[in-house]
Amino acid sequence: LEAILARATEQGQPDGTPWRKIIIIVEGIYSMEGQFCRLREVVALKKKYRAYLYLDEAHSVGAVGPRGRGVTDHLGVPTADVDMMMGTFTKSFGSVGGYIAGSRDMVEALRRHSAGSLYAPAMSPPAV
């Protein structure tokens, strides 16, 4: 990951234009292997290369950590170090839907540009 980030920040796009934003996307727990993300190391790289971090907590929220808050809770990583977190209510909570957590600007941008948000039907009342 560090080699990719270094190349992206030093060389930019294939035509040499610098990248405007670099986003690191990781899962909290990789479901097929059951391995935790090396979140502390990823956060350190995020800070070093001034990237954004998107953390998928679908398999960890409600299941790990002293308070069940996922990998950040389990590994003691402050959630402020993660720019965008997402998870699902279908696995640990036995419901439907999910969540996105991040800055107001990021969440609003996702709502404006995501097909799932724009074209999805309403959730059933018992799940709301």
C-alpha angles and dihedrals in degrees: 000000000000092000091052092048092047092050092046093051096041101040103022121194122352090269091051096254109140117247111251093210134010117201125195111204119194139160120235092223122013100227099208094051100027090226124145120236113252087243099167091055092044091051090051090053091046090056094043094053097032092238131149122250124218113188123196107207095175094122099035111041110098091013109064138035130054090278097030092250096132136246095333088057093043094050097036094241113152112244087225086073090062116076097198130014127185136180144160133247092209100078111043099015102043095229138095134268131031145228142250119203126189142096117333091246093053094046092048091049090052091049092051096048107031118101090208090059096042101045106025120116120241118277119255113267096242089059096049 
